[in-house]
Amino acid sequence: MQGCINVKRNQKPVVSKNTSAGYVSPFTTFRFDFNVLLVWLLVLPAALPLLQPNTLTHSADSLLHLYRLVALSHALYQGAIFPRWLPDLAYGYGLPLFVFYAPLAYYLTLTLKLLGLGLVNALNVSLMLALLLTGTGVYLFTRDRFGSLAGILAGVAYAYAPIQLLNAFFRGSLPAVWAMAVFPFVFWIFGRLIRPSVTRPRRRLLLVPVCALLLALALLLHNVSNLLFVPFLGLYLGLELIFQFIDYKNREANSGLTQSKLWTPLFGIFFRQVIWPVGLAGVLGVGLAAFFLIPAVLEKGLIQVQRVIISPDFDFRFHFVHLPELLAWPQPANTGLLNPRYPVIFGLAQAGLAGVGLVGLRRLREPQPWAAAGLAMAGLAGAVFMMLPISLEVWERLPWLAFMQYPHRLLGPAAFLLAILAGLAVVAFPKQFRLGVTVAGILLIFLTTLPLLYPRYHHSFAAEPTLLDMMAYEHVSGAIGATSFGEYLPRWVAQVPAESPLEPLYQAGMTIERLDAAYLPPAAKIERADYGFNQVELVINSPEPYQAIFHTFYFPGWQARVDGQPANLAPVSERGLLGVVMPPGRHHLRLFFGETPRRRIADVISLVSLAIVGVLLGVGLRTRMNISFCVEMSHSERSEESPSTRRGFFDLLRSVQNDMRKAISLRTLKGFEPGLLIHPDNLSSHQWITLLGLAVLLILGKTLYVDRFDNPFRHTFDGITVAGANVTRAVNFGQQVNLLGYDLNRPTLTPGQSFVLTVYWQARQPLTTNYSSLAQLVDAHNRLYAAQDNLHPGEMPAREWPPWGFVQDSHRVRVPPGAPPGDYFLITGLYNPSTWSRLPVLSGGDPGWADVLALPVTVGKAPRPATIAELDILWPVATVAKTSKDLPIRLLGATPEREVIRRNDFLRVALFWEAVTAPRVDYRISLRLRDDEGRVILAETAPSSLQRYPTTRWTAGERVRDNHAVWIGQDFPAGTYHLEAQVLNEAGEAVSDWLELGLMSTAEEP
């Protein structure tokens, strides 16, 4: 066969025709690249936070994935290999979780359980393995194009990408971490397949099924990651095809063929060697995953998937980022901070190295590496655009993007693209400096992401959480079915249950009898009942017809047979329970969950694809075995050959080596550095030892110094002082909560700007009330100008605050346009949202403020008059009041705090004025409430802004916000009233008519 070294006894070995071009030693093809060990050691510090026995990081979704593992483990224990329906979720009503959610990450994790690990530890080890593999795929991809040093730097840059650390520690998204780890392998292996100039034909025969398998694995890991990475994979393959075609054209043109004789064979070769194998691998990869992908896409209308994109929590419109945010510096970690806010950033070091890598583009003179570089540049530009608010119209025109939820999730593929450019930074320097650049780059990446390696932790778990633990989690969190918002509930479930009658059976360890016997006729008897996994067999004798109702959600796939004949199923009640209509008499009922026609078709597609992949693997492996056999025969018979024969054999090997070098040099364009961009270079022993020493330094530096002592990257909380707080202050709120300190961006602002107040709260004891926090801009008379409340301070319910830590609670209070310049107070405190009662300040407060901390601030004069739109007037004045013709001010409108009048409270309203000319009189403003019969029920007169900013200080063209408050007594009569305003001069004489502002009515008594 071609490419084989043919050796027979007593005969000189000869080489068949295509040996020099296609020969590759079978003993070196699959050798392990020990540089991967360096990547793993350099990434190990990022995985160290997961070395906490029976403890998970306190993240958004870690418990959710843990209890999905519990449910799947229970299913596998009962013999269900791939249960699309998990019957124990949703308090035992069941959910079609794996009809719609990618399952592979859970199976990978459960394999660790088979090795003796408990589920909690298996989850941690799974995340660790994924983090270690995260850099490997990028290393291989970048190594093949830019060399081993570039690959190592790129792998470290990707593994330490803030978005991946966010997924692992703070989001706790097991599938997302695995998806980010595996997708770079897909890019790498397809890159190998699509580049026939560096992949021998026989090896490419084996690469087709390997590509298909890796693509299928990636597609089965995480739904959202498929939306993120697959478009970039398509872009990469498109670019590779373009540059490969250019390379083919150049090489064939150099062969001396005329243009007329070139194009036809060129297209044939290109189609046969590039397009056909790549297309086949892609189709087979999708086909292998079809058993999941087809039902997940085509049957999504059967569930309440819209719950996962509810506004504002999961609505993309509220989660765009701004470019400065992407380049922010992470704050130092604090061991006592209960609600660390993870920055949505690229990573400063990664971004900086990518910038240097752009300089290295000038060294790329061969078409092949430009596909990866083009992918990085074009893809990164597209990802950044889609994360910014300017892309809103694109998001709204592509409805499927809504299921991505957060635009910043594009940081995942962006991190991959940044890593490629970061690796290219090595190529930007001469060879003698590349090791130094790699070491410096790794150090920068490590130091800039070090504060992100300190997550919070849950309390220790039992090594083996149970189904009862899972149901308790569902009750406490409200995450029914271990979902975010019940997005996998069947659409027939109109009323989401808060409990299930099956729970006592779970608690007692009894058989889970799902038939609701209460709905059977009184004379009906259950003669036999067998309950298995997703199946029930009953023999029921009833003198009258009835409907058998089961405590299981109805969903297509459930099938019923009565006496062996198909029976109709239907959803019952608002809970969407499963019901079967039964005839009178004694009947055998069999209920089971099976496949729908769509799922059967998807299963067949996957099985056919698997068979084709198996055949291709067999053929590819057999071909390689044939090559190995030929070489082994030659080696084993050397001892029986004559000296001349032995010399001839070694001459043959040298000839093959020389022919390979010539073949490689023919593919090398002028100006291109051989051995750097096409073929992986080997690290010298000096380079390898240097990088090994760096890895040891990072591991020891983190574990022996950063983890143990206060430093610029990590602070220890002593229970009293918040490191880094601008102002430290101890204030006792009602013996419940301490205020430890605060940060205030600036004490002086102008209208239209915002005060940013960050308060640090600490529970003095375990709290029983979920307090809310307030931040208000008020004047000395406590008249409100602006406010911003947090229902849960720091987005963390107060009842979840352990006393050993503190919560960082930020407020942004915007100074309203038109606010009079002068001195104000920014006040903050806590209140019970159910009663509106504030916690009193018992110690450490300010005189005259009983239930808030009051911080003096100043509002300066606006640099320009506020526009009408900026004033946001609720009740604009439609007509101009009759005034004396020289009155220098006019009323623009009013905005009430609310449009209802509450007794025993203030009626607060903001009036908006415009100075036509500079007033010379301090005008007074009169407000009154008049009923429909013209009777004045209440009136009050006060200077504008209570004389804090009198009209004599107004300048021509200035627009001023004038706050007023009128006390409403207990005996205020019910009814509807006209709120009116009038201008008075200093003598109290009216200089304008009464002008109606709007209608108000009294609030209903509770």
TAURHU-V309555 format. One record per helix or strand of 2 or more residues. SS is the DSSP state (helix for helix, strand for strand). FROM is the first residue (numbers start at 1). TO is the last residue. If there is no record, write none. Layout:
SS&FROM&TO + SS&FROM&TO
This chain:
strand&5&6 + strand&14&15 + helix&19&22 + helix&26&29 + helix&35&50 + helix&62&77 + helix&90&92 + helix&97&100 + helix&104&114 + helix&119&146 + helix&148&159 + helix&162&170 + helix&174&194 + helix&201&219 + helix&223&253 + helix&259&288 + helix&290&298 + helix&300&302 + helix&305&309 + helix&316&318 + helix&323&326 + strand&333&334 + helix&348&363 + helix&367&387 + helix&389&397 + helix&399&404 + helix&407&427 + helix&431&453 + helix&467&477 + helix&480&482 + helix&503&508 + helix&517&519 + strand&525&532 + strand&535&542 + strand&546&553 + strand&558&562 + strand&565&567 + strand&569&572 + strand&577&582 + strand&585&593 + helix&597&636 + helix&638&640 + helix&643&666 + helix&685&706 + strand&714&715 + strand&727&733 + strand&737&744 + strand&748&750 + strand&754&763 + strand&771&778 + strand&784&787 + helix&793&795 + helix&798&800 + strand&806&814 + strand&822&832 + strand&841&843 + strand&853&860 + helix&868&871 + strand&875&876 + strand&889&896 + strand&900&901 + strand&905&915 + strand&924&930 + strand&936&943 + helix&944&947 + helix&951&953 + strand&959&968 + strand&976&984 + strand&995&1002
